[in-house]
Amino acid sequence: MGRPGPLTAEQRHLPQVRLRPAQEEDSARLLALRNDPDAVGFSVSGRAVTVEEHERWFRRVRDDPAHHRLWIAEQGGEPVGQVRVDITGGTGTVSIAVEAGHRGRGVGTSMLQAVVAQVGVEGAPSRLTSVVRSDNAASLRAFAAAGFRQVATGAEFLELEWP
């Protein structure tokens, strides 16, 4: 019989975040998060977007809440990131971005836990997925800590799923 509990790591206290729906005045912040060099490097497209591309995307997402949910994550009233769920059928694809100054503190995990809770309240979608670059260790840890599990492996990207 082994010893109970973790042997080498302590339980980490995660920061509390609140999700609020993104508003028009969040557009510039969302563009900056999207074009952050780390975000670009870990994105599926691997490139920054133009202001025009962002504005078209933002309008499309905000105008279609049945298929897109976009939240700003706040900690103590200060924006710390964004989380988006794009919905097709009963499946929502999750994307997150954490402000550079808040990375490495558990904010991403808290954001993902908040999304899982929000989906539970709303009752839809019934399944969440995400596509994460295989070398994005921080995102993989955050998704795992929020209860996502790996369901598919590719050379460059991994597919994660909740529940």
C-alpha positions as CSV (number, residue, x, y, z in Angstrom):
1,M,0.0,0.0,0.0
2,G,1.4,3.4,-1.0
3,R,1.4,6.7,0.8
4,P,-1.7,8.9,0.3
5,G,-1.5,12.1,-1.7
6,P,1.2,13.6,-3.9
7,L,4.8,12.8,-3.1
8,T,6.6,15.6,-4.9
9,A,4.1,18.4,-5.6
10,E,1.9,20.5,-3.5
11,Q,-1.7,21.4,-4.4
12,R,-1.6,24.7,-6.1
13,H,-4.2,27.4,-5.2
14,L,-5.7,28.5,-8.4
15,P,-6.7,32.2,-8.9
16,Q,-10.4,33.0,-9.1
17,V,-11.6,34.3,-12.5
18,R,-14.9,35.5,-13.6
19,L,-16.1,35.2,-17.2
20,R,-18.1,38.0,-18.8
21,P,-19.4,38.2,-22.3
22,A,-17.1,40.1,-24.6
23,Q,-18.3,43.5,-25.6
24,E,-17.5,45.8,-28.5
25,E,-15.0,47.7,-26.4
26,D,-13.0,44.5,-25.9
27,S,-12.2,44.2,-29.6
28,A,-8.7,45.8,-29.4
29,R,-7.8,43.7,-26.4
30,L,-8.9,40.5,-28.3
31,L,-6.8,41.5,-31.3
32,A,-3.8,42.1,-29.2
33,L,-4.2,38.7,-27.5
34,R,-4.7,37.0,-30.9
35,N,-1.5,38.6,-32.3
36,D,0.6,38.1,-29.2
37,P,3.8,36.3,-30.6
38,D,3.3,33.3,-28.3
39,A,-0.4,33.0,-29.4
40,V,0.6,33.2,-33.0
41,G,3.3,30.6,-32.6
42,F,0.9,28.1,-30.9
43,S,-2.1,28.9,-33.2
44,V,-3.4,26.5,-35.9
45,S,-2.8,29.1,-38.6
46,G,0.7,30.2,-37.3
47,R,0.2,33.8,-38.5
48,A,-1.0,37.1,-37.1
49,V,-4.3,38.5,-38.4
50,T,-5.0,42.0,-39.8
51,V,-7.3,44.5,-38.2
52,E,-9.8,43.9,-41.0
53,E,-9.7,40.1,-40.6
54,H,-10.2,40.6,-36.8
55,E,-13.1,43.0,-37.2
56,R,-14.9,40.6,-39.6
57,W,-14.3,37.7,-37.3
58,F,-15.4,39.6,-34.2
59,R,-18.7,40.7,-35.8
60,R,-19.4,37.2,-37.0
61,V,-18.8,35.7,-33.5
62,R,-20.7,38.3,-31.6
63,D,-23.7,38.2,-34.1
64,D,-24.1,34.4,-33.8
65,P,-24.4,33.4,-30.1
66,A,-26.0,30.1,-31.0
67,H,-22.7,29.0,-32.5
68,H,-20.1,31.1,-30.7
69,R,-19.5,32.1,-27.1
70,L,-16.8,34.6,-26.3
71,W,-15.9,35.7,-22.8
72,I,-13.3,37.9,-21.2
73,A,-11.8,36.4,-18.1
74,E,-11.3,38.8,-15.3
75,Q,-9.4,38.5,-12.0
76,G,-10.3,41.2,-9.5
77,G,-12.0,43.2,-12.2
78,E,-8.9,43.2,-14.4
79,P,-9.0,41.4,-17.8
80,V,-6.5,38.5,-17.8
81,G,-7.5,36.6,-20.9
82,Q,-10.2,35.4,-23.3
83,V,-11.9,32.1,-23.8
84,R,-14.1,31.1,-26.8
85,V,-16.3,28.2,-27.6
86,D,-17.3,27.6,-31.2
87,I,-20.3,25.3,-31.3
88,T,-21.2,22.7,-34.0
89,G,-24.0,20.3,-33.1
90,G,-23.5,19.2,-29.5
91,T,-19.7,19.9,-29.6
92,G,-17.9,23.1,-28.6
93,T,-14.3,23.8,-29.6
94,V,-12.5,25.7,-26.9
95,S,-9.8,28.3,-27.5
96,I,-8.1,30.3,-24.8
97,A,-5.5,33.1,-24.5
98,V,-4.0,34.4,-21.3
99,E,-2.5,37.9,-21.0
100,A,1.3,37.7,-21.0
101,G,1.7,39.1,-17.5
102,H,-0.7,36.5,-16.1
103,R,0.8,33.4,-17.6
104,G,2.3,30.6,-15.4
105,R,0.0,31.4,-12.4
106,G,-2.9,29.0,-13.1
107,V,-5.1,31.5,-14.8
108,G,-5.6,29.3,-17.9
109,T,-6.7,26.4,-15.7
110,S,-9.1,28.6,-13.9
111,M,-10.5,30.0,-17.2
112,L,-11.1,26.4,-18.4
113,Q,-12.7,25.4,-15.2
114,A,-15.0,28.4,-15.5
115,V,-16.0,27.4,-19.0
116,V,-16.8,23.9,-17.9
117,A,-18.9,25.3,-15.1
118,Q,-20.6,27.7,-17.5
119,V,-21.4,24.9,-20.0
120,G,-22.9,23.0,-17.1
121,V,-25.2,25.9,-16.2
122,E,-26.2,26.5,-19.8
123,G,-26.6,22.7,-20.6
124,A,-24.9,23.0,-23.9
125,P,-22.8,22.0,-25.6
126,S,-22.6,18.5,-24.1
127,R,-19.0,17.9,-25.3
128,L,-16.0,20.2,-25.4
129,T,-12.9,19.7,-27.5
130,S,-9.7,21.6,-28.1
131,V,-6.8,21.3,-30.6
132,V,-3.5,22.2,-28.9
133,R,0.0,22.2,-30.3
134,S,1.9,19.2,-29.0
135,D,4.8,21.5,-27.8
136,N,2.4,23.9,-25.9
137,A,3.2,22.3,-22.4
138,A,1.4,25.1,-20.5
139,S,-1.9,24.7,-22.4
140,L,-1.7,20.9,-22.2
141,R,-1.3,21.2,-18.4
142,A,-4.1,23.7,-18.0
143,F,-6.5,21.6,-20.1
144,A,-5.6,18.4,-18.2
145,A,-6.0,20.1,-14.8
146,A,-9.5,21.3,-16.0
147,G,-10.5,17.7,-16.7
148,F,-9.8,17.4,-20.5
149,R,-8.2,14.2,-21.8
150,Q,-6.3,13.5,-24.9
151,V,-8.3,11.7,-27.6
152,A,-6.2,12.0,-30.7
153,T,-2.5,12.6,-31.5
154,G,-1.1,14.2,-34.6
155,A,2.4,15.2,-35.5
156,E,1.9,18.8,-34.6
157,F,-1.4,19.0,-32.7
158,L,-3.3,17.0,-30.0
159,E,-7.1,16.8,-29.7
160,L,-8.4,17.1,-26.2
161,E,-11.9,16.3,-25.0
162,W,-14.2,17.0,-22.0
163,P,-15.9,15.1,-20.4
